[in-house]
């Protein structure tokens, strides 16, 4: 197998012109597209419909070009969008593709491997609960098998898009005599992220299974996975999983590396992950090295203790701008300054995803 990753810009959330151009030129076969991760210019909240707008446009284009029914594409090609391109962040999307090739993998070298999976649809009363965690565990294991990865150590990034509870979904559950964990949509998204993070940690062995309980959610922040990136939204009803790692069974010229980010100022963590791929930031990547990068994926979180390296921050107390928008802009600026490119996937809400008050970074590059 061989993986490819195309990083494409967009003029608006429904703009797929760059992807269409790849199809037209024969550079990318639409039948090989297996997943998408992208940043849209919405607010990132419950009512951020830019994510659904992009998904609609993407599935329509892929259906047209591949000859597959749109419903089949929606059920088999994860399309994970994160809203919010604050500051220097640029709206863009990563198109992941894989194809069977006759070229043998290089002995002793591991290359980018991609796996995808979908959990069964979840009733709203399961969001954020143990049943949610277990569904993510099973989906991550399925994605590993889909990627042909046996060793969890070879997994570097797991993106999960989880459903959340809306007012309508809460009412539907109540009509059946079921109770949701929380009917507040924003809080539901947070619980979904934590359930996803616990599921990834369990599947990959990143934390002791006995400690990954519902009681530990939002309490024991030592429990985390620095390979988990979890988003939640109204546009999905199941858990969509995109798993990225390196495998000796794959060929091509791409590889992925990841590092935890200790906090929002951890420039060292960014430089370290670049170094893992043979890229040197001094202090910014050269144009030649920057051109080797095919994707940058970041999770971040405003420190819940209200201080950053001993100094007070006001992100949590700003009633005008949501804290997640603050942190996306801040960390996005830091990483973009090093990479020299604003096309960075930066997602907030990193509870139990990387160190408390920090997060993670993963980079895909030509090696």
SULMOLIN-V612130 format. One record per pair of residues at least 24 apart in sequence whose ideal C-beta (glycine too) atoms are under 7 Angstrom apart, sorted by the first residue. I is the first residue (numbers start at 0). J is the second residue. If there is no record, write none. Layout:
# SULMOLIN-V612130
i->I j->J
i->I j->J
This chain:
# SULMOLIN-V612130
i->0 j->97
i->0 j->99
i->0 j->248
i->0 j->249
i->1 j->97
i->1 j->98
i->1 j->100
i->1 j->249
i->1 j->250
i->1 j->251
i->2 j->95
i->2 j->97
i->2 j->111
i->2 j->112
i->2 j->113
i->2 j->249
i->2 j->251
i->2 j->253
i->3 j->96
i->3 j->251
i->4 j->93
i->4 j->95
i->4 j->253
i->4 j->293
i->4 j->294
i->4 j->363
i->5 j->94
i->6 j->91
i->6 j->93
i->6 j->293
i->6 j->294
i->6 j->342
i->7 j->91
i->7 j->92
i->7 j->94
i->8 j->89
i->8 j->90
i->8 j->91
i->8 j->342
i->9 j->90
i->9 j->91
i->9 j->92
i->12 j->39
i->12 j->40
i->12 j->49
i->12 j->52
i->12 j->53
i->13 j->52
i->13 j->53
i->13 j->56
i->15 j->56
i->15 j->57
i->15 j->60
i->18 j->60
i->18 j->94
i->19 j->60
i->22 j->64
i->27 j->96
i->29 j->61
i->29 j->64
i->29 j->65
i->30 j->65
i->31 j->96
i->31 j->97
i->31 j->98
i->32 j->61
i->32 j->76
i->32 j->94
i->32 j->96
i->33 j->76
i->33 j->95
i->33 j->96
i->33 j->97
i->33 j->113
i->33 j->115
i->34 j->76
i->34 j->77
i->34 j->95
i->34 j->113
i->34 j->115
i->34 j->241
i->35 j->78
i->35 j->79
i->35 j->92
i->35 j->93
i->35 j->94
i->35 j->95
i->36 j->79
i->36 j->92
i->36 j->93
i->36 j->158
i->36 j->241
i->36 j->344
i->37 j->80
i->37 j->91
i->37 j->92
i->37 j->93
i->38 j->81
i->38 j->84
i->38 j->88
i->38 j->90
i->38 j->91
i->38 j->344
i->39 j->80
i->39 j->82
i->39 j->90
i->40 j->84
i->40 j->90
i->41 j->82
i->41 j->83
i->42 j->82
i->42 j->83
i->43 j->81
i->43 j->82
i->43 j->83
i->43 j->323
i->43 j->324
i->43 j->347
i->45 j->163
i->45 j->184
i->45 j->185
i->45 j->188
i->45 j->233
i->47 j->82
i->49 j->82
i->50 j->80
i->50 j->82
i->50 j->232
i->50 j->234
i->51 j->234
i->53 j->80
i->54 j->78
i->54 j->80
i->54 j->234
i->74 j->117
i->77 j->115
i->77 j->160
i->77 j->239
i->77 j->240
i->77 j->241
i->79 j->158
i->79 j->160
i->79 j->230
i->79 j->239
i->79 j->241
i->81 j->230
i->81 j->344
i->81 j->346
i->83 j->324
i->83 j->327
i->85 j->324
i->85 j->327
i->85 j->328
i->85 j->331
i->86 j->328
i->86 j->331
i->86 j->332
i->87 j->331
i->87 j->332
i->87 j->335
i->87 j->341
i->88 j->327
i->88 j->331
i->88 j->341
i->88 j->343
i->88 j->345
i->89 j->341
i->89 j->342
i->91 j->342
i->93 j->294
i->100 j->250
i->102 j->250
i->103 j->250
i->104 j->247
i->104 j->248
i->104 j->249
i->104 j->250
i->105 j->250
i->109 j->153
i->109 j->245
i->109 j->246
i->109 j->247
i->109 j->254
i->110 j->245
i->110 j->246
i->110 j->249
i->110 j->250
i->110 j->251
i->110 j->253
i->110 j->254
i->111 j->243
i->111 j->245
i->111 j->249
i->111 j->251
i->111 j->253
i->111 j->254
i->111 j->255
i->111 j->363
i->112 j->146
i->112 j->147
i->112 j->148
i->112 j->244
i->112 j->245
i->112 j->246
i->112 j->249
i->113 j->146
i->113 j->243
i->114 j->142
i->114 j->143
i->114 j->145
i->114 j->146
i->114 j->148
i->114 j->242
i->115 j->142
i->115 j->145
i->115 j->240
i->115 j->241
i->116 j->141
i->116 j->142
i->116 j->145
i->116 j->240
i->117 j->237
i->117 j->239
i->118 j->237
i->118 j->238
i->119 j->237
i->120 j->236
i->120 j->237
i->121 j->162
i->121 j->236
i->121 j->237
i->122 j->172
i->122 j->177
i->123 j->164
i->123 j->168
i->123 j->169
i->123 j->171
i->123 j->172
i->123 j->179
i->124 j->172
i->124 j->177
i->124 j->178
i->124 j->179
i->126 j->162
i->126 j->163
i->126 j->164
i->126 j->179
i->126 j->180
i->126 j->187
i->126 j->190
i->126 j->191
i->127 j->180
i->127 j->187
i->127 j->190
i->127 j->191
i->127 j->193
i->127 j->194
i->128 j->180
i->128 j->194
i->128 j->213
i->129 j->213
i->131 j->191
i->131 j->194
i->132 j->194
i->132 j->197
i->132 j->198
i->132 j->201
i->134 j->238
i->135 j->159
i->135 j->194
i->135 j->195
i->135 j->198
i->135 j->199
i->135 j->238
i->136 j->198
i->136 j->201
i->136 j->202
i->138 j->238
i->138 j->240
i->139 j->198
i->139 j->199
i->139 j->202
i->139 j->240
i->139 j->242
i->140 j->202
i->142 j->240
i->142 j->242
i->143 j->242
i->146 j->242
i->146 j->244
i->146 j->246
i->147 j->246
i->147 j->248
i->148 j->244
i->148 j->246
i->151 j->203
i->151 j->204
i->153 j->244
i->153 j->245
i->153 j->246
i->154 j->203
i->154 j->226
i->154 j->242
i->154 j->244
i->155 j->226
i->155 j->243
i->155 j->244
i->155 j->245
i->155 j->255
i->155 j->256
i->155 j->257
i->155 j->361
i->156 j->226
i->156 j->228
i->156 j->243
i->156 j->255
i->156 j->257
i->156 j->296
i->156 j->361
i->157 j->199
i->157 j->226
i->157 j->227
i->157 j->228
i->157 j->240
i->157 j->242
i->158 j->228
i->158 j->241
i->159 j->195
i->159 j->199
i->159 j->229
i->159 j->238
i->159 j->239
i->159 j->240
i->160 j->230
i->160 j->232
i->160 j->235
i->160 j->239
i->161 j->191
i->161 j->194
i->161 j->195
i->161 j->229
i->161 j->231
i->161 j->238
i->162 j->191
i->162 j->231
i->162 j->235
i->162 j->236
i->162 j->237
i->163 j->187
i->163 j->188
i->163 j->191
i->163 j->231
i->163 j->232
i->163 j->233
i->165 j->233
i->188 j->231
i->189 j->348
i->189 j->350
i->191 j->231
i->192 j->229
i->192 j->231
i->192 j->348
i->192 j->350
i->193 j->217
i->193 j->350
i->193 j->351
i->195 j->227
i->195 j->229
i->195 j->238
i->196 j->223
i->196 j->224
i->196 j->227
i->196 j->229
i->196 j->350
i->196 j->351
i->196 j->352
i->197 j->351
i->199 j->224
i->199 j->226
i->199 j->227
i->200 j->224
i->200 j->227
i->217 j->350
i->220 j->351
i->220 j->355
i->222 j->351
i->223 j->351
i->223 j->352
i->223 j->353
i->223 j->354
i->224 j->352
i->225 j->257
i->225 j->259
i->225 j->353
i->225 j->359
i->226 j->257
i->226 j->359
i->227 j->352
i->228 j->296
i->228 j->298
i->228 j->346
i->228 j->352
i->228 j->359
i->229 j->352
i->230 j->346
i->252 j->365
i->252 j->366
i->253 j->293
i->253 j->363
i->253 j->365
i->254 j->364
i->254 j->366
i->255 j->361
i->255 j->362
i->255 j->363
i->256 j->361
i->256 j->362
i->257 j->359
i->257 j->360
i->257 j->361
i->258 j->360
i->259 j->353
i->259 j->354
i->259 j->357
i->259 j->359
i->260 j->299
i->260 j->353
i->260 j->357
i->260 j->358
i->260 j->359
i->260 j->360
i->261 j->354
i->261 j->357
i->262 j->302
i->262 j->307
i->262 j->308
i->262 j->356
i->262 j->357
i->263 j->299
i->263 j->307
i->263 j->326
i->263 j->329
i->263 j->330
i->264 j->307
i->264 j->308
i->265 j->357
i->266 j->333
i->266 j->337
i->268 j->360
i->269 j->334
i->269 j->337
i->269 j->360
i->270 j->337
i->272 j->360
i->272 j->362
i->273 j->362
i->276 j->362
i->276 j->364
i->276 j->366
i->277 j->366
i->278 j->364
i->280 j->337
i->282 j->337
i->283 j->336
i->283 j->337
i->283 j->339
i->284 j->337
i->284 j->338
i->284 j->339
i->289 j->338
i->289 j->339
i->289 j->340
i->291 j->364
i->291 j->365
i->292 j->338
i->292 j->362
i->292 j->364
i->293 j->363
i->293 j->364
i->294 j->363
i->295 j->334
i->295 j->338
i->295 j->343
i->295 j->344
i->295 j->362
i->296 j->344
i->296 j->361
i->297 j->330
i->297 j->334
i->297 j->343
i->297 j->344
i->297 j->345
i->297 j->358
i->297 j->360
i->298 j->346
i->298 j->349
i->298 j->352
i->298 j->353
i->298 j->358
i->298 j->359
i->299 j->326
i->299 j->327
i->299 j->330
i->299 j->345
i->299 j->347
i->299 j->349
i->299 j->358
i->300 j->326
i->300 j->347
i->300 j->348
i->300 j->349
i->300 j->350
i->300 j->356
i->300 j->357
i->300 j->358
i->301 j->325
i->301 j->326
i->302 j->356
i->303 j->356
i->304 j->356
i->323 j->347
i->323 j->348
i->334 j->360
